[in-house]
Structures are given as structure tokens and as C-alpha cells.
């Protein structure tokens, strides 16, 4: 039997290919939000003359979608970029008017540095760009000790000149890197809607983060009696499936049970 695979985080899922009616980028659809009497809102889309509900796999799993995580990352990057603009402005004010400089001088102690030291990604291209932050970020923070020492030795004008030259250039390098990473994150947001035939009369859409491959599975690879975590919309486990060069276990989703699952009844399906 043939299946269409898709992914959420590191979890793999599949639906029988015979139930797949259409696949489209979410951006190509024009969903309409419909409110219910319980204060819930549902995304609906017209497909072949039928109003079809769009469910979110992430919400069915009670987990954040890649799209929501990407939005959070974009907001974080914007905030950390502004932090360094404010940092340099504060340093400039201290050089001009005196007073103490109380912001982080150690590049590992500012909010960006704390995030940067612990952030991990499997995206090799993103890893490469992030490594480029290290040198200019350290250079920015090194300015504080250097320039405040000059100020305290009655060389405030020289300190301001260095700040205006090196500070602006280094800040621009950081801002260019923030822009590059943000563009990469935006381009990685590609939610897809799979239109599924859930019954003879009903078609629904399932929003997923990443559509994968079509694969074949024999009866010996299908495990329906496994006692591991099994949500109400799952049919069973597909064992020993080759996806992306790796052997994985895949949860088979039963389209007919998506709308009747506990998650749906509790209003948990929309992202």
C-alpha cells in the first residue's frame, strides 16, 4: 500500500495515498474563518464546491507548529537587534555626558549572547550564518571597556570618534546578519495543506509543516497493536520505513477519525 509522508518536528506521519485529493501551499489558499457558538474559530476553504474545514496537525498533537516557532524566533531576533542599537546609544551617551555604563560588557551576558550560546539548529546554512555573528558581536561589546577607559583618561573626543567609526561599521555588520538570518527563517515557513477524503461525503484539509515522500508499505510493516502513545486519529504504526535515507517509524493517520477525535471535540485543532 502507498502512503504520503509528512513531518512535525522529528515525528513522522503518513496517510494512505488513496485518501489524498490535493496538495497546496497554504499561501495558495484563501481560508475563511468561521466562528462557532462556543467562541471557537475554524478555518474553512472551498474545495470542489464543498466547504471544507482545515485542521492543524500541530494543534492535534497539542504542540507548537514550525510556523509559530519561526514567528517567535523572528520576534526574538528583532528584539535582540534593537538591544544592540540601544546598547551603543547608551555607550555614546556615557561618553558624551559621563555617568556609569550598566549594560552588559561581556558578550556572553547580554540577552542575545545568552540565546546565541545555547541555540541549536539542524539547518546547516543557518548554522553557518549564525557563526558569523561571533566576531562582530564580541567586537561591539569590547568597545565598552576600551572607550570608557579613554573617557576616564580625558580622551572622550577620541573615544567618540572610535565609536562613530568602528561602532557604526560593526553595528551595520550585525544588522546585516540579523537581516540575513531573518530572511532565512521567513523562507523556511512553508506550511502545506493536504486535502483528504475523510468519508464519501466529506473532504477536509490537514495543515502540516513539511510534506515528505510517497512510499510503499507491506502488511508486515503495519503494527496496529502497539501500546505506545496513540492519539484517537491514528490507525497504527508503520515500521522500518525508509525516509530521506533513514529508517523510521511512522504514525499512520486515519482521515475518517480526524473530525471525531477528542482533540477536535475540545476545539484544539486550529493553528
PEURRA-V940289 format. One record per pair of residues at least 6 apart in sequence whose ideal C-beta (glycine too) atoms are under 7 Angstrom apart, sorted by sequence separation. I is the first residue (numbers start at 1). J is the second residue. If there is no record, write none. Layout:
i=<I/I>
j=<J/J>
This chain:
i=<35/36/58/104/107/121/197/198/241/258/263/5/6/34/44/45/58/94/196/240/241/33/34/44/150/151/195/196/5/44/45/56/108/150/241/4/33/34/44/91/195/196/239/3/4/42/43/90/194/224/226/238/3/31/32/147/193/194/224/237/238/3/4/31/90/193/223/3/31/193/194/222/223/237/238/1/2/147/4/29/87/147/191/192/222/223/236/116/221/234/235/191/221/234/235/192/221/234/235/143/221/233/234/217/233/31/143/113/143/217/233/22/232/233/215/83/83/215/233/83/232/107/140/213/231/232/80/107/139/140/212/80/107/136/140/80/106/105/104/136/137/136/76/105/105/101/133/132/101/129/8/8/129/130/91/95/129/8/91/9/94/204/8/126/129/204/84/91/95/198/199/126/197/198/125/196/198/95/198/95/96/207/95/95/92/91/88/88/84/84/81/81/77/77/77/74/74/73/74/70/70/70/67/67/54/52/66/65/47/55/57/55/57/52/53/54/55/56/57/52/53/55/50/52/54/47/45/29/25/26/26/25/26/23/24/23/60/22/60/20/21/21/20/21/19/19/15/26/21/23/17/8/8/60/6/7/7/55/60/68/6/67/6/7/6/62/65/5/5/60/59/60/4/5/59/59/2/3/59/56/58/2/3/55/56/1/56/1/14/40/43/42/38/41/12/12/14/19/13/5/12/13/14/15/14/13/15/5>
j=<41/42/64/110/113/127/203/204/247/264/269/12/13/41/51/52/65/101/203/247/248/41/42/52/158/159/203/204/14/53/54/65/117/159/250/14/43/44/54/101/205/206/249/14/15/53/54/101/205/235/237/249/15/43/44/159/205/206/236/249/250/16/17/44/103/206/236/17/45/207/208/236/237/251/252/16/17/162/20/45/103/163/207/208/238/239/252/133/238/251/252/209/239/252/253/211/240/253/254/163/241/253/254/238/254/54/166/137/167/241/257/47/257/258/241/110/111/243/261/112/261/137/170/243/261/262/111/138/170/171/243/112/141/170/174/115/141/141/141/173/174/174/115/144/145/144/177/177/148/177/57/58/180/181/143/147/181/61/144/63/148/258/63/181/184/259/140/147/151/255/256/184/255/256/184/255/258/156/259/159/160/271/160/163/163/163/167/171/171/174/175/178/178/181/182/182/185/185/186/185/188/189/189/191/193/195/209/209/195/204/206/205/207/203/204/205/206/207/208/204/205/207/203/205/207/203/205/193/190/191/192/192/193/192/193/194/231/195/233/194/195/196/196/197/196/197/196/207/203/211/214/208/209/261/208/209/210/258/263/271/210/271/211/212/212/268/271/212/213/268/268/269/214/215/269/270/214/215/271/269/271/216/217/269/270/216/271/217/238/267/270/270/267/270/243/248/250/255/250/243/250/251/252/253/253/253/255/250>
